[in-house]
Every structure is written in structure tokens, then in C-alpha cells.
Amino acid sequence: MNAEDERMPASLAQGAVNNGAIARAIRCAVIALVVAGCATKPPKEAEAPKEEALPIPAVPEVTRGEFTLEADKLDTWNAVGQIMVNTPGLEYKGRSQMLDLYDITYRGTELLVLTKALLLSDTIKRTTTRVTATSRDGKPIDSDAAADLLAQLQQKLPEAIVDVQKRQAAEAKAKKDKSKKQSSKKKKAK
């Protein structure tokens, strides 16, 4: 055997000792981490008292003050416009007859006031229109301003609808009378 062969078993023995020491060190570190992980909870007395969660207000499914009335949708829409332009505290922003809506701000609350015809059914025998208000994104709105405006509309609409119908009848009669006069003038001219 040469000198190198005698050193090999000694280095192998040293490596085995080092591997055993490393293995023990790893085991000790793992045990230390496990023990440290178990001790991270504060004592029960130190826990902060839980705050009670405030109830989240429910999203309304219907607008407070929404109502229906037996009237034609177009007459109702026109009457709503007449009432709103004369309502103090109401800022008129726009309207769309095709969408049956008025875009307004009332007492600082932005609203869409809608008039929608209801379908005739077993329970609805006459032409009926629902009047409601929504937020700008079309969701029901539960505000005092909306409820107040709808209450005013509900009170004033029956009379306003009659006024709208009278005005439309008078305009139709005037138009008819005008066309009669023009046709009689043409006949006399011949």
C-alpha cells in the first residue's frame, strides 16, 4: 500500500463524521423552526376585541314612492315634464321620449324619472303607466329626494294629465280648422 491509500480511509472517515454533523445540525434546525412556529400565537388576553361589523344596507329592489296610475304613457310622460319644469329645487338636464325618461337633479340627487306602460293582463284591465325614479345607472334608488319628488308627481299627475289632454285636443282642433279654411279658400279660388 502506498501513502495515498492510507490517507483515503482517513478522509472517508472524516467525511462520514462531517455528514453526521451536518445531519444533526439540520435536524436541530428543523426542530427549532417547528417549536418557533408553535410559539407565534399571542396569549389570549392580548387579543384585541373584535369590532362588530356594521350591517351593510341592502340594495333596494324598488324605488321608494314608485306608483302606477291608469293613464296613457305618452300623456303621463308629457304631464310629468310639465310638473317637473315648475318644481322648485329641480334642475332639468334632458329628456328622451323614446326611452320614456327625464334626466334631472333634485335636491342634489341625480335621478332618471321613468314612465313605463304596463302590459294589460288579468290584473291590469286598463292602460296603466308606472312612474318611478332610478339612479343614472338604472338601479332603483332609495333617497328622500326621489321619494319626495315621486310623492309630488303622484299628487299632481291626475290633474296635469287632464290639462295635457285638453291642450292636445285644442291643438288638434286648431290644426283641423286651419286645414278646413285652407281647403275652402282653394275651392273658392277655382
C-alpha positions in Angstrom: 0.0 0.0 0.0 1.2 3.4 -0.7 0.8 6.6 1.3 -2.1 7.8 -0.7 -4.1 4.6 0.0 -3.6 5.1 3.8 -4.9 8.7 3.6 -8.1 7.7 1.7 -9.7 5.8 4.5 -8.9 8.7 6.9 -10.6 11.2 4.5 -13.6 8.9 4.2 -13.8 8.7 7.9 -13.6 12.5 8.2 -16.4 12.8 5.6 -18.6 10.5 7.5 -18.1 12.5 10.7 -18.8 15.7 8.8 -22.0 14.2 7.2 -23.2 13.1 10.6 -22.6 16.6 12.0 -24.4 18.2 9.1 -27.4 15.8 9.5 -27.6 16.6 13.3 -27.4 20.3 12.5 -30.3 20.0 10.0 -32.4 18.0 12.5 -31.8 20.7 15.2 -32.7 23.5 12.8 -36.0 21.8 11.8 -36.9 21.1 15.4 -36.1 24.8 16.3 -38.3 26.0 13.4 -41.2 23.7 14.5 -41.0 24.9 18.1 -40.8 28.6 17.0 -43.8 28.1 14.7 -45.9 26.9 17.5 -45.0 29.8 19.8 -46.1 32.6 17.4 -49.6 33.0 18.8 -50.0 35.8 21.3 -51.6 34.9 24.6 -55.4 35.0 24.6 -55.5 38.1 26.9 -53.5 40.1 24.4 -56.1 39.6 21.5 -57.8 42.8 20.5 -61.6 42.8 21.0 -63.4 42.1 17.8 -65.3 45.0 16.4 -68.9 44.2 15.5 -69.4 44.6 11.8 -71.9 47.3 10.9 -74.8 45.9 8.7 -74.4 46.7 5.1 -77.6 48.5 3.8 -79.4 46.3 1.3 -79.6 47.4 -2.3 -83.2 48.5 -2.9 -85.2 46.4 -5.3 -87.8 49.1 -5.9 -87.7 52.9 -5.6 -89.5 54.2 -2.6 -92.5 56.2 -3.8 -92.9 54.3 -7.1 -96.5 54.3 -8.2 -98.9 53.4 -11.1 -101.9 55.2 -12.5 -104.5 54.5 -15.1 -103.4 56.7 -17.9 -101.7 56.6 -21.3 -97.9 56.5 -21.2 -97.4 59.5 -23.5 -99.9 61.7 -21.6 -98.2 60.7 -18.4 -94.7 61.5 -19.8 -95.9 64.9 -21.0 -97.6 65.7 -17.7 -94.5 64.6 -15.7 -92.4 67.1 -17.8 -94.9 69.9 -17.2 -94.9 69.3 -13.4 -91.1 69.0 -13.2 -90.3 72.2 -15.1 -92.4 74.0 -12.4 -90.9 72.2 -9.4 -88.6 74.3 -7.2 -85.2 72.7 -6.5 -85.3 70.6 -9.6 -82.6 71.0 -12.3 -83.8 69.7 -15.7 -80.9 68.2 -17.6 -82.6 66.4 -20.5 -85.3 64.0 -21.7 -85.9 61.2 -24.1 -89.4 60.3 -25.2 -88.2 57.1 -26.9 -86.8 55.9 -23.6 -89.6 57.4 -21.5 -87.3 59.3 -19.2 -86.3 62.6 -17.8 -82.7 63.2 -16.6 -82.8 65.6 -13.6 -81.1 66.6 -10.4 -83.5 67.2 -7.4 -82.2 68.5 -4.1 -78.7 67.4 -5.1 -79.6 63.9 -6.1 -79.2 62.8 -9.7 -82.2 60.9 -11.0 -83.8 59.4 -14.0 -87.6 59.7 -13.8 -89.2 57.0 -15.9 -92.7 56.5 -17.2 -93.3 52.9 -18.4 -96.5 51.4 -19.8 -97.6 48.2 -18.2 -98.9 45.3 -20.2 -102.6 44.5 -20.0 -103.2 41.3 -18.0 -105.7 39.6 -15.8 -105.0 42.2 -13.1 -104.4 45.2 -15.3 -107.5 45.8 -17.5 -107.0 49.5 -18.5 -104.0 51.4 -19.9 -101.7 51.9 -16.9 -98.4 53.6 -16.5 -95.7 53.1 -13.8 -93.8 56.2 -12.7 -90.5 55.6 -10.9 -87.1 57.0 -10.4 -83.7 55.3 -10.8 -80.0 56.2 -10.4 -78.2 57.1 -13.6 -77.1 53.5 -14.0 -80.7 52.3 -13.9 -80.8 50.9 -10.4 -83.6 51.6 -8.0 -82.8 54.5 -5.7 -83.8 54.8 -2.1 -83.4 58.5 -1.3 -85.6 61.1 0.4 -85.3 63.3 -2.6 -86.6 60.6 -5.0 -89.4 59.7 -2.6 -90.4 63.3 -2.2 -90.4 64.0 -5.9 -92.5 60.9 -6.7 -95.0 61.8 -4.0 -95.4 65.3 -5.6 -95.8 63.7 -9.0 -98.4 61.2 -7.7 -100.4 64.0 -6.2 -100.3 66.4 -9.2 -100.4 64.0 -12.2 -104.1 63.3 -12.5 -104.9 67.0 -12.9 -101.8 67.6 -15.1 -102.8 64.7 -17.4 -106.3 66.2 -17.9 -104.6 69.5 -18.8 -102.3 67.8 -21.3 -105.2 66.0 -22.9 -107.2 69.3 -23.2 -104.2 71.1 -24.7 -103.6 68.3 -27.2 -107.3 68.3 -28.2 -107.3 72.1 -28.6 -104.1 71.9 -30.8 -105.7 69.1 -32.9 -108.9 71.1 -33.4 -106.9 74.2 -34.3 -105.0 72.2 -36.9 -108.1 70.7 -38.3 -109.8 74.1 -38.5 -106.8 75.6 -40.3 -106.7 72.8 -42.9 -110.5 73.3 -43.5 -110.0 77.1 -44.0 -107.2 76.4 -46.5 -109.2 73.8 -48.4 -112.2 76.2 -48.6 -110.0 79.0 -49.9 -108.7 76.7 -52.6 -112.2 75.8 -53.6 -113.3 79.5 -53.8 -110.2 80.4 -55.8 -111.2 77.8 -58.5 
